[in-house]
Amino acid sequence: MDIITHSEKEIWQLLEQVSDPEVPVLTVVDLGVIRSVEIKEDEVHINITPTYSGCPAMNAIETDIKILMSSYQIPVVIHTVLSPAWTTDWMSEKGKEKLKAYGIAPPQYQVSNKLFSTPQNIQCPLCNSTNTKLISEFGSTACKSLYKCNDCLEPFDYFKCLK
């Protein structure tokens, strides 16, 4: 039985090396899918939560974490935790900044009295205009919508706000 010599902080730092396969500019830590890290005597337990049920990226994320930990000879057990459900509140501010720099509008919160309402005036990540229009509720992945900026005329993805 091996004793884990890495600290929880070091494991979190290692996890910063694992990118989201759908938005590679984000790490799984930025995205907030890593819920917890627990070091037991002979293995590290990591809880992950998908951005939505059935997210196809979760298998790749789990594999990438296992490969990373294996490269450091760290035995790892990964648990998928569905409750509480992931929300965009779990994304780091650094991650939201990375999204914008990458050309994807980060989640924007708006108070609305309409059930299932779509946020209006999503800021274009390219020119910062709020003169934008929803083109499709479905973008390049299920967690994004497609918008178009009426000022710079560029299309862009918006990372949907999930609460």
C-alpha positions in Angstrom: 0.0 0.0 0.0 1.4 3.3 -1.1 1.1 6.5 1.0 0.1 9.5 -1.0 2.8 12.1 -0.6 1.1 15.0 -2.4 -1.1 17.5 -0.5 -4.6 18.4 -1.5 -3.4 21.8 -2.7 -0.8 20.0 -5.0 -3.5 17.8 -6.4 -5.7 20.9 -7.2 -2.7 22.5 -8.9 -2.1 19.3 -11.0 -5.8 19.4 -12.0 -5.2 22.8 -13.5 -3.3 20.9 -16.3 -6.5 19.2 -17.4 -8.4 21.1 -20.1 -12.0 20.9 -21.0 -12.1 19.0 -24.3 -15.0 21.1 -25.6 -13.5 24.5 -24.6 -9.7 23.8 -24.3 -8.9 27.3 -23.0 -10.7 26.3 -19.8 -9.3 23.9 -17.2 -11.6 21.6 -15.4 -10.9 23.7 -12.3 -11.9 26.9 -14.1 -15.1 25.2 -15.3 -16.0 24.1 -11.8 -16.6 20.4 -12.6 -14.1 19.3 -9.9 -16.2 19.3 -6.8 -13.8 17.9 -4.2 -10.4 16.2 -3.7 -9.9 13.9 -0.8 -6.7 12.2 0.0 -6.9 8.9 1.7 -3.9 6.8 2.7 -3.4 5.0 -0.5 -5.4 6.9 -3.1 -6.9 10.2 -4.1 -10.6 10.5 -4.5 -11.9 13.2 -6.9 -15.6 14.1 -7.2 -16.6 15.5 -10.6 -20.0 16.9 -11.7 -21.0 17.2 -15.4 -22.1 20.5 -16.7 -25.3 18.7 -17.7 -26.5 15.2 -17.5 -25.1 13.2 -20.4 -22.3 15.6 -21.2 -20.1 13.7 -23.6 -16.9 15.5 -22.4 -17.0 13.9 -19.0 -15.6 10.6 -20.2 -12.6 12.4 -21.8 -12.2 14.5 -18.6 -12.2 11.4 -16.4 -9.6 9.8 -18.7 -7.4 12.9 -18.8 -7.4 13.1 -15.0 -6.5 9.4 -14.7 -3.7 9.8 -17.2 -2.4 12.9 -15.4 -2.5 11.3 -12.0 -0.8 8.1 -13.3 2.0 10.2 -14.7 2.7 11.3 -11.1 2.2 7.7 -9.8 -0.9 8.9 -7.9 -3.6 6.2 -7.5 -6.9 7.9 -8.2 -10.6 7.1 -7.9 -13.0 9.4 -9.7 -16.6 9.6 -8.6 -19.3 11.3 -10.8 -21.6 13.3 -8.5 -24.9 14.5 -10.0 -26.4 16.3 -7.0 -26.3 19.2 -6.5 -26.4 19.9 -10.3 -23.6 22.0 -11.8 -24.4 25.6 -12.4 -22.4 28.4 -14.1 -21.9 29.8 -10.6 -19.3 27.2 -10.2 -17.1 28.7 -13.0 -14.2 30.7 -11.8 -13.9 34.4 -12.6 -10.6 33.5 -14.3 -12.4 31.0 -16.4 -15.0 33.5 -17.5 -12.3 35.9 -18.5 -10.6 33.1 -20.5 -13.9 32.4 -22.3 -14.2 36.0 -23.3 -10.6 36.2 -24.5 -11.2 33.0 -26.5 -14.2 34.6 -28.2 -17.1 33.0 -26.2 -19.4 35.2 -24.3 -19.3 34.1 -20.6 -22.6 33.5 -18.8 -24.4 36.6 -17.9 -27.0 36.7 -15.2 -30.2 38.7 -15.5 -33.3 38.8 -13.4 -36.4 38.0 -15.4 -40.0 37.1 -14.6 -40.2 34.9 -17.7 -39.8 31.2 -17.3 -37.0 29.9 -19.7 -36.3 33.4 -20.9 -33.1 34.0 -22.8 -30.9 36.8 -21.6 -31.0 39.9 -23.8 -28.1 42.2 -24.7 -25.4 39.6 -24.5 -22.1 41.4 -24.8 -20.1 40.5 -27.9 -16.7 39.0 -26.7 -15.0 40.5 -29.8 -16.1 44.2 -29.7 -17.9 44.5 -26.4 -21.1 45.7 -28.0 -24.4 44.7 -26.4 -26.2 45.2 -29.8 -26.5 41.5 -30.3 -29.1 39.0 -31.5 -29.8 35.4 -30.7 -29.5 33.3 -33.8 -30.0 29.9 -32.3 -30.6 28.4 -28.8 -28.1 25.8 -29.9 -24.4 26.7 -30.5 -21.3 24.5 -31.1 -22.2 22.5 -28.0 -25.4 22.0 -26.0 -24.2 24.4 -23.3 -23.9 27.3 -25.7 -26.2 29.5 -27.8 -25.3 31.2 -31.1 -25.4 35.0 -31.2 -24.5 37.6 -33.8 -23.2 41.0 -33.1 -25.1 43.7 -35.0 -22.1 46.1 -34.8 -19.1 44.0 -35.8 -21.3 41.5 -37.6 -19.4 38.5 -36.2 -21.2 35.4 -34.9 -20.2 34.1 -31.5 -21.1 31.5 -28.9 -22.6 32.4 -25.6 -22.0 30.0 -22.7 -25.6 29.6 -21.4 -26.3 30.6 -17.8 -27.4 27.6 -15.8 -28.6 28.1 -12.3 
